[in-house]
Structure formats: C-alpha cells, structure tokens
C-alpha cells in the first residue's frame, strides 16, 4: 500500500486528506430585543363624507372633478334654484301680508283698550280684539319660519364641502334629476388618515397586562410606540402614526379587536381605500436570543446542538419565536443561560461529534 501511495504521489496525483469540520459556538445569555409586529391595514380618511343633496331637482352644474383637492366650504354642485327661489318669494309675500294683518289687529286692540278704559266698550269686545292681535302675531311668526325654511332650501341648492379633502368618484352628470337618495360623490377628509386593522385577542393579551383598568389601558395606549405604514410596493410612508383607539369588544366571528392608528397627511399622499402594512416595534426584555443558523429544522421540530463538558454535541429540542429581522430567534424553552451551543456549522453536526478541540 505504501508503495502504491508513493507511486501515485510520484505521478502527480493528489491523495485525499482527512479533513476536520470547523464549528463556531456561543454561550447562551439574555438580552433585550425589539420585535416588529406587522398588521395588514386599510386607510380611511378622518372624515369620509357621503355627499347627497338635501332637496330634489335638476343638477345644473358640477364644480369639481374626481380626485380634486377641495377646501371646507368650497362649492361642489349646484341644483336648479328656480323653484326654491319662487318658494322664497311666496313666503316673503305671505310674511308681508301677515305683518299688515298684525298691524291692523294691534290698532284695533289698542283702540278697544282705550275705549274700555273710558267704559265705552265691553270687556268682551276687548278680549276678542286682544285674541285677534295674538293670532296675528302667531301668523307673523309662522310666516317668518316659512321664509327661513325657504332660504334654507334655496341654500341647499348649492352643495358645499363639509370638510377639506379629496373628491371621489362622481357618478352623476349635468342634467340628471337628483334627490336626497342620490349619492353625488364621496368626500374623503384626508388631512389626517386612519389605518384600521384587526388585532388578535392573544396579541392584545400579550400587550396589555392582565387586570388593567380602563384608565390604565388608555395610558398604556398613549405610551405605545410609533407606527410605520408600508405601502404594497414596499415604500415606507415618511410620517409616523400613533395608536388612538382599541375596541374593547372582541368580534365573536373572528376573535379579534379593531385597532386604529392615526397618520398625518400634510401632502395628501395617502388616500382612502389604499392597503398596506402597519409595523410597530415592541421591546422584549430579558429573553434568550440566538442566531437562526444555530437552529436545525427536523420535520416539525427545532433543535440546537448543545456542547457538553467533553466537547461533544448533543441535540436539544427548543421552541422558537421569530424576531422578524431575518437573523435571530427568541428561544422560549429548551435552553438555559450559560449553555454553550453550536452556531456556524450546526447543520453539519452529528450526535456525539466532538466540536471543540
């Protein structure tokens, strides 16, 4: 055999050499880490308003376009005002007639009162004239109310924006007959946007300590970390959001609660209906964190190789929690502080193999 090996060497052929795998190890300890919680969310304007007319009539003018930014009080639509204007003129004429009647009744009452003081007319005539005067006063009040109502209806013919925001789809056209049942458009008040998403009951329980009072929960919500909104294309919205509410009732069908995060929208880049991901980082304190390359997946098990006193490795079953950073796992059971484990090369370790030399 030695002669054969010498012959191979002399012929310039490399002879395979025994190689020794290299491993890196670490000592398990505890540390603090931030975990990103991610939730699928849909944006909604702070004041999403359905714009409908208060009166019926023909649509005469559309003053805005779809997607246009408008300010509070800006004119959006104009409905035919002619009938409303005629109603106002009729109400004003009735008011003038009622005022004239009131003036006549007042003169008659004052005259009868003067005559009654001189004992020329009876108390019956005085009472009748007083009642007629009061009825005339009531008629004037009704006529004034009719005028005010006619003015309001005339004002309803000009539809203005109740909030500042973005105009949505406009399904009507000039000339259409509209009524209070007709939706003219949707106005999204987008100076502040809300991201709404569902939070599972288990997550809420991990966030909110057991036994907290309602006032304590409010304080806890106020101290929650800022939220980030990531759009579907991966773009991160530059302004941070804050949690403003967490419903206190669990949805029986889904077992979840609704959370609402407020985002400022000074540039109008967020629109109602867009979807994305809300990310919030929560601190986990005093936990065991190990690199992902130290964990070996074996069917439905997760294992790490613990280094024993004689420098050999033995497989230990562990339970893990993903940190979301793509690099580490949190170990919730299976390891203790001070244990030494294999990190780099863990996939190549066999049971009982010596890993330290």
C-alpha positions as semicolon CSV with decimal commas, in nm:
position;residue;x (nm);y (nm);z (nm)
1;X;0,000;0,000;0,000
2;X;0,279;0,239;0,085
3;X;0,437;0,163;-0,248
4;X;0,108;0,238;-0,427
5;X;0,068;0,569;-0,248
6;X;0,429;0,660;-0,327
7;X;0,362;0,574;-0,688
8;X;0,053;0,797;-0,701
9;X;0,240;1,085;-0,545
10;X;0,528;1,041;-0,788
11;X;0,276;1,054;-1,073
12;X;0,146;1,392;-0,954
13;X;-0,200;1,266;-0,837
14;X;-0,339;1,433;-0,517
15;X;-0,427;1,192;-0,238
16;X;-0,746;1,281;-0,038
17;X;-0,657;1,404;0,309
18;X;-0,870;1,366;0,621
19;X;-1,045;1,699;0,680
20;X;-1,187;1,828;1,004
21;X;-1,507;2,033;1,004
22;X;-1,484;2,370;1,178
23;X;-1,759;2,492;1,411
24;X;-1,830;2,812;1,597
25;X;-2,002;2,818;1,931
26;X;-2,160;3,074;2,163
27;X;-2,260;3,090;2,525
28;X;-2,631;3,148;2,577
29;X;-2,730;3,467;2,758
30;X;-3,025;3,703;2,788
31;X;-3,070;4,038;2,618
32;X;-3,331;4,292;2,506
33;X;-3,465;4,299;2,151
34;X;-3,731;4,485;1,952
35;X;-3,988;4,273;1,768
36;X;-4,173;4,420;1,470
37;X;-4,545;4,341;1,480
38;X;-4,699;4,362;1,133
39;X;-5,068;4,410;1,054
40;X;-5,250;4,433;0,721
41;X;-5,439;4,761;0,720
42;X;-5,667;4,975;0,505
43;X;-5,653;5,354;0,505
44;X;-5,961;5,563;0,573
45;X;-5,999;5,940;0,584
46;X;-6,062;6,106;0,918
47;X;-6,388;6,243;0,776
48;X;-6,515;6,033;0,488
49;X;-6,841;6,207;0,392
50;X;-7,107;6,082;0,152
51;X;-7,229;6,387;-0,040
52;X;-7,605;6,380;-0,107
53;X;-7,848;6,665;-0,186
54;X;-8,098;6,790;0,072
55;X;-8,354;6,886;-0,195
56;X;-8,474;6,736;-0,521
57;X;-8,418;6,897;-0,858
58;X;-8,218;6,904;-1,178
59;X;-7,838;6,910;-1,146
60;X;-7,729;7,230;-1,317
61;X;-7,353;7,241;-1,252
62;X;-7,067;7,021;-1,131
63;X;-6,797;7,248;-0,992
64;X;-6,526;6,989;-0,914
65;X;-6,350;6,694;-1,074
66;X;-6,276;6,346;-0,947
67;X;-5,956;6,338;-0,741
68;X;-5,958;6,714;-0,687
69;X;-5,840;6,853;-0,354
70;X;-6,105;7,085;-0,209
71;X;-6,133;7,305;0,099
72;X;-6,411;7,318;0,352
73;X;-6,694;7,543;0,225
74;X;-6,596;7,515;-0,144
75;X;-6,888;7,476;-0,387
76;X;-6,921;7,123;-0,527
77;X;-7,260;7,103;-0,706
78;X;-7,545;7,338;-0,794
79;X;-7,906;7,221;-0,828
80;X;-8,174;7,416;-1,018
81;X;-8,267;7,707;-0,786
82;X;-8,572;7,844;-0,968
83;X;-8,841;7,659;-0,772
84;X;-8,665;7,730;-0,443
85;X;-8,640;8,099;-0,537
86;X;-9,014;8,115;-0,616
87;X;-9,093;7,945;-0,285
88;X;-8,885;8,206;-0,105
89;X;-9,060;8,495;-0,282
90;X;-9,402;8,348;-0,197
91;X;-9,301;8,305;0,167
92;X;-9,178;8,663;0,181
93;X;-9,508;8,789;0,033
94;X;-9,703;8,589;0,293
95;X;-9,488;8,744;0,564
96;X;-9,574;9,095;0,441
97;X;-9,945;9,009;0,446
98;X;-9,913;8,867;0,797
99;X;-9,733;9,180;0,915
100;X;-10,009;9,400;0,774
101;X;-10,273;9,188;0,945
102;X;-10,080;9,206;1,270
103;X;-10,060;9,586;1,245
104;X;-10,437;9,614;1,188
105;X;-10,511;9,381;1,479
106;X;-10,279;9,580;1,701
107;X;-10,451;9,909;1,616
108;X;-10,793;9,759;1,684
109;X;-10,681;9,613;2,016
110;X;-10,524;9,940;2,133
111;X;-10,838;10,133;2,028
112;X;-11,072;9,896;2,215
113;X;-10,846;9,908;2,519
114;X;-10,869;10,289;2,521
115;X;-11,247;10,275;2,480
116;X;-11,276;10,012;2,752
117;X;-11,084;10,237;2,991
118;X;-11,350;10,503;2,917
119;X;-11,621;10,240;2,968
120;X;-11,748;10,282;2,612
121;X;-11,696;9,913;2,500
122;X;-11,746;9,591;2,691
123;X;-11,474;9,358;2,819
124;X;-11,598;9,102;2,564
125;X;-11,503;9,324;2,271
126;X;-11,167;9,398;2,434
127;X;-11,095;9,026;2,479
128;X;-11,191;8,950;2,118
129;X;-10,961;9,221;1,984
130;X;-10,679;9,100;2,210
131;X;-10,721;8,743;2,084
132;X;-10,722;8,863;1,723
133;X;-10,400;9,052;1,786
134;X;-10,231;8,742;1,937
135;X;-10,346;8,530;1,643
136;X;-10,196;8,787;1,403
137;X;-9,868;8,775;1,596
138;X;-9,864;8,393;1,568
139;X;-9,933;8,418;1,194
140;X;-9,634;8,651;1,158
141;X;-9,412;8,402;1,344
142;X;-9,526;8,122;1,113
143;X;-9,467;8,337;0,807
144;X;-9,115;8,421;0,926
145;X;-9,045;8,049;0,980
146;X;-9,165;7,980;0,625
147;X;-8,929;8,246;0,491
148;X;-8,637;8,100;0,685
149;X;-8,722;7,749;0,563
150;X;-8,739;7,874;0,204
151;X;-8,399;8,040;0,247
152;X;-8,254;7,716;0,382
153;X;-8,396;7,517;0,090
154;X;-8,254;7,773;-0,151
155;X;-7,917;7,735;0,018
156;X;-7,942;7,356;-0,017
157;X;-7,938;7,405;-0,395
158;X;-7,569;7,496;-0,361
159;X;-7,383;7,197;-0,217
160;X;-7,053;7,278;-0,048
161;X;-6,774;7,070;0,106
162;X;-6,832;6,999;0,474
163;X;-6,463;6,910;0,523
164;X;-6,138;6,962;0,337
165;X;-6,033;6,659;0,138
166;X;-6,031;6,466;-0,190
167;X;-6,327;6,424;-0,425
168;X;-6,404;6,062;-0,506
169;X;-6,598;5,917;-0,799
170;X;-6,879;6,138;-0,937
171;X;-7,148;5,905;-1,078
172;X;-7,392;6,183;-1,182
173;X;-7,392;6,417;-1,481
174;X;-7,526;6,765;-1,552
175;X;-7,899;6,744;-1,628
176;X;-7,966;6,444;-1,402
177;X;-8,264;6,459;-1,168
178;X;-8,131;6,417;-0,814
179;X;-8,296;6,370;-0,476
180;X;-8,188;6,316;-0,116
181;X;-8,144;5,946;-0,207
182;X;-7,885;6,027;-0,478
183;X;-7,516;5,993;-0,393
184;X;-7,328;6,267;-0,573
185;X;-6,977;6,172;-0,460
186;X;-6,763;6,068;-0,164
187;X;-6,551;6,336;0,001
188;X;-6,253;6,198;0,190
189;X;-6,123;6,434;0,457
190;X;-5,758;6,341;0,419
191;X;-5,568;6,589;0,636
192;X;-5,550;6,303;0,886
193;X;-5,579;5,939;0,783
194;X;-5,672;5,635;0,989
195;X;-5,523;5,289;0,935
196;X;-5,765;5,029;1,064
197;X;-5,667;4,667;1,122
198;X;-5,760;4,364;1,330
199;X;-5,556;4,256;1,630
200;X;-5,596;3,903;1,763
201;X;-5,701;3,861;2,122
202;X;-5,378;3,675;2,204
203;X;-5,167;3,970;2,085
204;X;-5,375;4,210;2,292
205;X;-5,329;3,991;2,598
206;X;-4,953;3,994;2,545
207;X;-4,953;4,371;2,504
208;X;-5,193;4,465;2,783
209;X;-5,125;4,332;3,129
210;X;-5,394;4,124;3,297
211;X;-5,609;4,315;3,543
212;X;-5,554;4,657;3,386
213;X;-5,836;4,906;3,440
214;X;-5,985;5,102;3,151
215;X;-5,796;5,415;3,254
216;X;-5,472;5,215;3,272
217;X;-5,531;5,078;2,921
218;X;-5,576;5,434;2,791
219;X;-5,243;5,532;2,945
220;X;-5,084;5,219;2,801
221;X;-5,214;5,302;2,451
222;X;-5,078;5,656;2,487
223;X;-4,733;5,510;2,562
224;X;-4,731;5,262;2,272
225;X;-4,451;5,308;2,016
226;X;-4,494;5,498;1,691
227;X;-4,631;5,305;1,395
228;X;-4,496;5,291;1,040
229;X;-4,712;5,243;0,732
230;X;-4,557;5,041;0,449
231;X;-4,739;5,052;0,115
232;X;-4,792;4,748;-0,106
233;X;-4,494;4,837;-0,325
234;X;-4,268;4,836;-0,020
235;X;-4,243;5,215;0,011
236;X;-4,237;5,336;0,369
237;X;-4,460;5,634;0,439
238;X;-4,236;5,909;0,586
239;X;-4,470;6,023;0,867
240;X;-4,515;5,812;1,179
241;X;-4,856;5,724;1,323
242;X;-4,999;5,684;1,670
243;X;-5,248;5,432;1,809
244;X;-5,561;5,624;1,908
245;X;-5,812;5,350;1,985
246;X;-5,852;4,981;2,052
247;X;-6,207;4,847;2,064
248;X;-6,298;4,684;2,390
249;X;-6,524;4,420;2,231
250;X;-6,391;4,104;2,068
251;X;-6,553;4,015;1,735
252;X;-6,718;3,679;1,804
253;X;-6,673;3,565;1,442
254;X;-6,303;3,648;1,407
255;X;-6,182;3,655;1,768
256;X;-6,013;3,989;1,706
257;X;-6,034;4,356;1,802
258;X;-6,013;4,661;1,578
259;X;-5,719;4,895;1,623
260;X;-5,700;5,242;1,472
261;X;-5,374;5,431;1,403
262;X;-5,375;5,799;1,309
263;X;-5,131;5,922;1,041
264;X;-5,080;6,288;0,945
265;X;-5,126;6,350;0,574
266;X;-4,998;6,704;0,508
267;X;-4,901;6,634;0,145
268;X;-5,212;6,432;0,053
269;X;-5,012;6,123;-0,043
270;X;-5,247;5,887;0,141
271;X;-5,592;5,810;0,002
272;X;-5,896;5,634;0,142
273;X;-5,906;5,267;0,050
274;X;-5,533;5,205;-0,007
275;X;-5,394;4,896;0,163
276;X;-5,060;4,830;0,322
277;X;-4,890;4,711;0,638
278;X;-4,872;4,881;0,975
279;X;-4,547;4,798;1,158
280;X;-4,498;4,857;1,531
281;X;-4,183;4,764;1,723
282;X;-4,238;4,622;2,071
283;X;-3,949;4,566;2,311
284;X;-3,893;4,219;2,453
285;X;-3,675;4,237;2,762
286;X;-3,451;3,974;2,919
287;X;-3,500;3,699;2,660
288;X;-3,268;3,436;2,510
289;X;-3,174;3,533;2,154
290;X;-2,967;3,309;1,925
291;X;-2,878;3,333;1,554
292;X;-3,102;3,148;1,312
293;X;-2,810;2,943;1,176
294;X;-2,786;2,772;1,516
295;X;-3,132;2,616;1,473
296;X;-3,169;2,292;1,278
297;X;-3,514;2,212;1,139
298;X;-3,609;1,847;1,154
299;X;-3,961;1,789;1,024
300;X;-4,183;1,955;1,287
301;X;-3,902;2,000;1,539
302;X;-3,647;2,272;1,601
303;X;-3,316;2,164;1,751
304;X;-2,988;2,315;1,858
305;X;-2,664;2,133;1,935
306;X;-2,553;2,185;2,292
307;X;-2,184;2,137;2,370
308;X;-2,127;1,904;2,663
309;X;-1,839;1,907;2,909
310;X;-1,640;1,658;2,698
311;X;-1,668;1,893;2,394
312;X;-1,919;1,670;2,215
313;X;-2,250;1,791;2,079
314;X;-2,597;1,665;2,162
315;X;-2,927;1,771;2,003
316;X;-3,171;1,964;2,221
317;X;-3,534;2,033;2,125
318;X;-3,625;2,401;2,153
319;X;-3,924;2,623;2,085
320;X;-3,861;2,944;1,895
321;X;-4,026;3,275;1,825
322;X;-3,941;3,467;1,510
323;X;-3,796;3,814;1,569
324;X;-3,889;3,938;1,223
325;X;-3,536;4,061;1,147
326;X;-3,439;3,755;0,941
327;X;-3,132;3,688;1,158
328;X;-3,234;3,578;1,507
329;X;-3,476;3,360;1,700
330;X;-3,604;3,403;2,053
331;X;-3,581;3,077;2,247
332;X;-3,883;3,030;2,472
333;X;-3,790;2,684;2,604
334;X;-3,512;2,423;2,582
335;X;-3,205;2,634;2,667
336;X;-3,072;2,797;2,981
337;X;-2,838;3,085;3,042
338;X;-2,479;2,962;3,032
339;X;-2,539;2,675;2,788
340;X;-2,288;2,654;2,503
341;X;-2,430;2,582;2,158
342;X;-2,301;2,539;1,804
343;X;-2,382;2,827;1,569
344;X;-2,191;2,817;1,238
345;X;-2,179;2,461;1,111
346;X;-2,477;2,336;1,313
347;X;-2,629;2,170;1,005
348;X;-2,318;1,953;0,971
349;X;-2,304;1,828;1,331
350;X;-2,388;1,469;1,415
351;X;-2,494;1,340;1,755
352;X;-2,191;1,286;1,981
353;X;-1,949;1,457;1,744
354;X;-1,662;1,642;1,905
355;X;-1,690;2,011;1,813
356;X;-1,423;2,164;2,036
357;X;-1,053;2,064;2,002
